[in-house]
């Protein structure tokens, strides 16, 4: 006589527990539906690179003394430095300088060891092209300063992303650093 009643009690407990699990799932779903999207619309919204970001290399032709330290410290001997010796002043004169960013690993050794600081890293990271030969930059292309992401009027920067309904984000450091409350 007690077995059907006990079976009904167990069944009702399991049904109530299942309803709780389904309710918890619905609460999580509704909570996520109320949040604003975190998706970044890339060409129109860009994250600001960090201070130590290693982007395209900037080269100042006038400062270079053609010492070739950048070539010696480069793990793949990448910068191509052409110079000629001026016998009248007994110094090297730089003729051309180029870097192929299709091969460059952006290690930053050339920038770090340059004695005259004629090389520096920029925040430019949009180097993609359809032709790999366009990634070979000469001294003219390397000397061009990129437009800063912060100063570009056509782009909305996401440095202060405070529109999230739940969570805190410090600057843009990484989307992995979101702390949920």
C-alpha positions in Angstrom: 0.0 0.0 0.0 2.9 2.4 0.7 4.9 1.6 -2.4 2.6 3.6 -4.8 2.5 6.5 -2.4 6.3 6.5 -2.0 6.7 6.2 -5.8 4.4 9.2 -6.3 6.4 11.2 -3.7 9.7 10.4 -5.4 8.3 11.2 -8.8 6.9 14.6 -7.5 10.3 15.4 -5.8 12.1 14.7 -9.1 9.6 16.7 -11.1 10.0 19.7 -8.7 13.8 19.4 -8.9 13.6 19.3 -12.7 11.4 22.3 -12.7 14.0 24.2 -10.5 16.8 23.3 -13.0 14.7 24.5 -15.9 13.8 27.7 -14.0 17.5 28.4 -13.2 18.3 27.9 -16.9 15.5 30.4 -17.9 16.8 32.9 -15.4 20.3 32.7 -16.9 18.9 33.0 -20.4 16.7 36.0 -19.5 19.7 37.6 -17.7 21.8 37.3 -20.9 19.0 38.6 -23.1 19.0 41.8 -21.0 22.7 42.5 -21.6 24.0 44.7 -24.3 26.2 42.9 -26.9 29.9 43.0 -26.5 30.6 42.4 -30.2 32.9 45.0 -31.7 32.0 46.2 -35.2 35.6 46.1 -36.4 36.0 48.6 -39.2 34.0 51.3 -37.4 34.9 50.5 -33.8 38.5 49.6 -32.8 40.2 48.7 -29.6 43.1 50.9 -28.6 46.3 49.0 -28.5 48.3 48.9 -25.2 51.3 51.1 -24.6 53.8 48.3 -25.4 52.0 47.1 -28.5 54.4 46.0 -31.2 52.9 47.1 -34.5 54.4 48.4 -37.7 57.9 49.8 -37.4 58.5 53.5 -38.0 61.8 54.5 -39.5 63.5 57.9 -39.5 65.9 58.1 -42.4 67.8 61.2 -41.1 68.7 59.6 -37.8 70.1 56.3 -39.2 73.9 55.9 -39.3 73.8 52.6 -41.2 75.5 50.7 -38.4 73.4 47.6 -39.2 72.9 46.7 -35.6 69.2 46.1 -36.4 70.2 43.5 -39.0 72.6 41.7 -36.5 70.0 41.5 -33.7 67.1 40.4 -35.9 66.5 36.7 -35.5 65.9 36.4 -39.3 68.3 39.1 -40.5 65.3 41.0 -42.0 66.1 44.7 -42.4 67.8 45.4 -45.7 70.3 48.2 -45.3 72.1 49.6 -48.4 74.8 52.2 -47.8 78.0 53.5 -49.3 81.2 54.7 -47.7 81.9 58.4 -48.2 85.7 58.6 -48.2 85.7 62.4 -47.9 84.0 62.3 -44.5 85.0 58.7 -43.6 81.4 57.7 -42.7 78.7 55.5 -44.1 75.9 57.2 -45.9 72.5 55.3 -46.0 71.1 54.8 -49.5 68.1 52.7 -48.8 66.4 50.8 -46.0 63.5 48.3 -46.2 61.6 45.7 -44.1 59.4 43.0 -45.4 56.5 42.8 -42.9 55.3 39.5 -44.5 58.4 37.9 -42.9 58.9 40.1 -39.8 58.0 38.5 -36.5 57.5 41.8 -34.7 60.0 40.9 -31.9 61.1 44.5 -31.4 64.8 43.7 -31.2 65.7 46.1 -33.9 63.9 48.9 -32.1 65.4 48.0 -28.7 69.0 47.9 -29.9 69.1 50.8 -32.3 71.7 53.2 -31.0 70.2 56.3 -32.6 66.5 55.5 -31.9 65.7 55.8 -35.6 63.3 52.8 -35.3 60.2 52.7 -33.2 57.0 50.6 -33.0 53.7 52.1 -33.9 50.2 51.1 -33.0 49.4 50.3 -36.6 48.2 46.7 -36.9 46.2 46.8 -40.1 48.9 45.5 -42.5 46.8 43.0 -44.5 46.9 43.1 -48.3 46.0 40.9 -51.2 49.5 40.8 -52.5 52.4 39.8 -50.2 54.8 42.0 -52.2 53.0 45.1 -50.9 54.3 44.2 -47.4 57.8 45.1 -48.4 58.1 48.6 -47.0 61.0 50.9 -48.1 62.2 54.0 -46.2 59.5 56.1 -47.6 56.7 53.8 -46.5 58.4 53.1 -43.1 58.7 56.9 -42.5 55.0 57.5 -42.9 53.4 58.0 -39.5 50.1 56.2 -39.0 47.0 58.0 -37.9 46.4 57.3 -34.3 43.3 55.3 -33.5 42.4 57.9 -30.8 42.7 60.8 -33.2 40.9 59.2 -36.2 37.5 60.9 -36.4 35.9 58.2 -38.5 36.4 55.5 -35.8 34.7 55.1 -32.5 37.3 53.9 -29.9 36.3 51.6 -27.2 38.7 52.8 -24.4 35.9 53.4 -22.0 33.5 50.6 -22.5 31.0 51.2 -19.7 27.8 50.3 -21.5 27.7 46.8 -20.2 24.8 46.1 -17.9 26.6 43.5 -15.9 30.4 43.4 -15.3 33.3 45.7 -15.2 35.9 46.1 -17.9 39.1 48.0 -17.4 39.8 49.9 -20.5 40.0 47.4 -23.3 42.8 45.3 -21.9 41.1 42.1 -23.0 37.6 40.8 -23.3 38.8 37.9 -21.0 39.1 40.3 -18.1 35.4 40.9 -17.6 34.4 40.4 -14.0 30.8 39.4 -13.6 28.9 40.5 -10.5 
